[in-house]
Amino acid sequence: MSIKSKVVGSLLAFVFVGVNLSPAIAHQPVSLTNANSNPDKGPILVDGTISFAIRANFTKANQTQGFRASLKAGELVNFEYLIMDRAPENKLANNKLPVATITDPSGKKTVIKFTERSRFYETYGKTNYLYLARFSQTAVDGIYKFTLQSKAKAAITVAVGSKETFGEVLTSATCPDWDKPMGEPMILQAYAESLVGMKKESAQNCATNLGWQYRIGQEDDQMFALTRDYRLDRVTVTIKSGLITQALVG
């Protein structure tokens, strides 16, 4: 079993300046790589209401990086798009900066539009940043997917969440380090999501090792008859070409 990804390093202290003054907010850093070429291959934020700063670096056009975050119905989807206030990022026209798209659990997509260029100074790295966009919306229950696609060489930071506390980050297609809760077992959707991308044998072995109930709802074109009961200690998966493409609690 692989252990969960632990974010290492100091927290980034973002201090807002200008006309809209507010207290300092600490964002836990997460770095994307070329291996995170879409949200299903990216890190999973177990609690999307916790403050994270996700850094993406692109070396050319048409590169994609992504990540996922778990949110509950009624919570807020908070998303901010930032660039460093220095060349080459601040010299790029908006139409040359990476496009950020948020996909909610129902599949609805929201393309983030640039609405501002507000400055603020980040004290930890002694760096000037520019806000380009801020988006907030009431969440529906499930996994949100965030996709960043480049149009040129660029480096950006996107921030999610607002709670100033340490958050857990899971690695895609890696069996999580899951501790069985006291009392009635309950699997959080973010943990189930970590099965996505695994080979079906690995996913079943992971579930067995963790003590999860496990069932296949669909494999390629074959649909399986399922009971209608909803169980918080069970994961139902969809398999295509031998890989897990969806994993849902219940």
C-alpha positions in Angstrom: 0.0 0.0 0.0 1.3 3.5 -0.8 1.0 6.1 1.8 -1.0 9.3 1.2 0.9 12.2 -0.3 1.9 14.6 2.4 2.6 18.2 1.4 6.0 19.3 2.4 7.2 22.8 2.9 6.2 26.0 4.6 2.8 27.5 4.0 2.5 30.4 1.6 1.3 33.5 3.4 -0.7 35.6 0.9 -1.3 39.1 2.2 -3.8 41.2 0.3 -3.0 44.8 -0.4 -4.8 47.6 -2.2 -8.3 48.8 -1.7 -9.7 45.4 -0.7 -7.8 44.7 2.5 -8.3 41.5 4.4 -6.4 39.3 6.8 -3.5 37.2 5.7 -4.5 33.8 4.3 -2.2 30.8 4.3 -2.4 28.5 1.3 -0.9 25.0 1.5 1.3 24.5 -1.6 0.7 21.7 -4.1 2.8 21.5 -7.3 1.5 20.0 -10.5 3.7 18.1 -13.0 3.5 16.8 -16.5 2.3 13.5 -15.0 -0.8 15.3 -13.9 -2.0 15.6 -17.5 -5.7 15.7 -16.6 -7.7 15.9 -13.4 -8.1 12.1 -13.2 -4.3 11.9 -13.1 -3.9 14.8 -10.7 -3.8 15.1 -6.9 -7.0 14.8 -4.9 -7.7 17.4 -2.2 -9.7 15.5 0.4 -11.4 18.7 1.7 -11.8 21.4 -1.0 -12.8 24.0 1.5 -9.2 24.1 2.9 -6.8 26.7 1.4 -4.5 25.3 -1.2 -2.2 27.0 -3.7 -1.7 24.9 -6.7 1.3 25.8 -8.9 1.4 24.9 -12.6 4.3 25.4 -15.0 3.9 25.0 -18.8 6.8 25.0 -21.2 4.7 25.3 -24.4 1.2 25.6 -25.8 -1.4 22.8 -25.6 -0.2 21.3 -22.4 -2.8 20.3 -19.8 -2.5 19.8 -16.0 -5.3 19.1 -13.5 -6.4 18.2 -10.0 -9.5 17.3 -8.1 -11.2 18.5 -4.9 -14.0 16.9 -2.8 -16.8 19.2 -1.7 -20.1 18.6 0.1 -23.5 20.1 -0.9 -23.8 23.6 0.4 -20.1 24.3 0.8 -18.4 26.9 -1.3 -16.3 26.4 -4.4 -13.7 29.1 -4.0 -11.2 29.5 -6.9 -8.7 32.2 -7.6 -6.3 32.6 -10.6 -3.0 34.4 -10.0 0.2 35.1 -11.8 3.5 36.6 -10.6 3.8 40.3 -11.3 7.0 40.0 -13.3 8.1 39.0 -16.8 7.3 36.9 -18.6 3.9 36.2 -17.0 2.8 39.8 -16.5 3.8 40.6 -20.1 1.5 37.9 -21.6 -1.8 39.0 -23.0 -4.8 37.3 -21.4 -5.4 35.2 -24.5 -1.9 33.7 -24.1 -2.4 32.6 -20.5 -3.6 29.1 -19.5 -7.3 28.5 -19.6 -8.8 27.2 -16.3 -12.0 25.1 -16.5 -14.0 23.8 -13.5 -16.1 20.7 -14.0 -18.7 20.0 -11.3 -19.8 16.4 -10.3 -22.7 16.6 -12.8 -20.4 17.3 -15.6 -21.2 21.0 -16.0 -18.2 23.0 -17.1 -17.3 26.6 -16.1 -14.5 28.4 -18.0 -12.9 31.0 -15.7 -12.9 34.5 -17.3 -10.3 37.1 -16.4 -12.0 40.0 -14.7 -9.2 42.0 -13.0 -5.5 42.6 -12.5 -5.3 43.4 -8.8 -2.0 43.5 -7.1 -1.0 42.0 -3.8 2.3 41.2 -2.0 3.0 37.7 -0.7 5.2 38.1 2.3 6.7 34.6 2.6 8.3 34.6 -0.8 8.5 38.4 -0.9 6.7 38.2 -4.3 4.3 40.5 -6.0 1.3 38.7 -7.6 -1.7 39.7 -9.7 -5.2 38.5 -9.3 -6.8 37.7 -12.7 -10.0 36.1 -11.6 -12.0 35.1 -8.5 -14.8 32.6 -8.6 -17.2 31.4 -5.9 -20.3 29.2 -6.1 -22.3 27.0 -3.8 -21.2 23.4 -4.3 -23.0 20.2 -5.1 -21.9 17.0 -3.4 -19.0 15.2 -5.0 -15.7 15.6 -6.8 -14.8 18.8 -8.7 -12.3 18.6 -11.5 -10.0 21.5 -12.3 -8.3 21.6 -15.7 -5.5 24.1 -16.8 -4.6 24.2 -20.4 -1.7 26.3 -21.8 -1.7 28.6 -24.8 2.0 29.5 -24.4 4.9 29.1 -22.0 3.7 30.3 -18.7 3.6 29.6 -14.9 0.5 30.3 -12.9 -0.9 29.7 -9.4 -4.5 28.9 -8.7 -5.9 28.9 -5.1 -8.9 26.9 -3.8 -10.6 26.9 -0.5 -10.5 29.3 2.5 -10.0 27.4 5.7 -6.5 28.0 7.2 -5.7 24.5 8.4 -3.6 21.6 7.1 -5.3 19.6 4.4 -4.8 16.0 3.1 -3.7 15.4 -0.4 -4.1 12.0 -2.1 -2.1 10.7 -5.1 -4.1 9.5 -8.1 -4.4 5.8 -8.8 -2.6 5.0 -5.5 -4.1 3.1 -2.6 -4.7 5.6 0.2 -3.5 5.3 3.7 -7.0 5.0 5.2 -7.8 4.6 8.9 -11.1 2.9 9.7 -13.2 5.4 11.6 -14.5 4.6 15.0 -18.1 3.3 15.0 -19.8 2.8 11.7 -17.3 2.7 8.8 -17.6 5.6 6.3 -15.6 6.1 3.2 -15.2 9.7 2.0 -15.7 10.2 -1.7 -12.1 11.6 -2.0 -10.7 8.2 -0.9 -12.9 6.3 -3.4 -11.7 8.7 -6.1 -8.1 7.5 -5.5 -9.1 4.2 -7.2 -9.7 6.0 -10.5 -6.9 5.1 -13.0 -6.0 1.9 -11.3 -6.1 -1.5 -13.0 -9.2 -3.4 -11.9 -7.1 -6.1 -10.0 -5.2 -3.4 -8.1 -8.4 -1.5 -7.2 -10.0 -4.7 -5.9 -6.9 -5.6 -3.9 -6.7 -2.1 -2.5 -10.4 -2.2 -1.4 -9.9 -5.6 0.2 -6.8 -4.5 2.1 -8.6 -1.4 3.4 -11.6 -3.5 4.5 -14.0 -1.7 2.0 -16.9 -3.4 0.5 -16.4 -3.4 -3.3 -18.6 -4.1 -6.3 -18.5 -3.5 -10.1 -21.4 -1.5 -11.5 -20.3 -1.6 -15.1 -17.4 -3.1 -17.0 -17.1 -1.9 -20.6 -20.6 -2.4 -22.1 -21.7 -4.9 -19.5 -24.0 -3.5 -16.8 -24.4 -5.5 -13.5 -27.5 -5.9 -11.5 -27.0 -4.0 -8.2 -29.0 -3.8 -5.0 -30.5 -0.4 -4.3 -29.2 -0.1 -0.7 -26.8 2.7 0.0 -23.8 1.8 2.1 -21.1 4.2 3.3 -18.6 1.4 3.6 -18.8 0.3 0.0 -17.4 1.5 -3.3 -19.0 0.9 -6.7 -16.7 1.1 -9.7 -17.0 1.5 -13.4 -14.3 -0.2 -15.5 -13.3 0.5 -19.1 -10.5 -1.4 -20.9 -9.3 -2.8 -17.6 -9.0 0.5 -15.8 -11.2 2.1 -13.1 -12.9 5.2 -14.6 -15.3 6.0 -11.8 -15.5 5.0 -8.2 -18.5 6.1 -6.1 -19.3 5.5 -2.4 -22.6 3.6 -2.0 
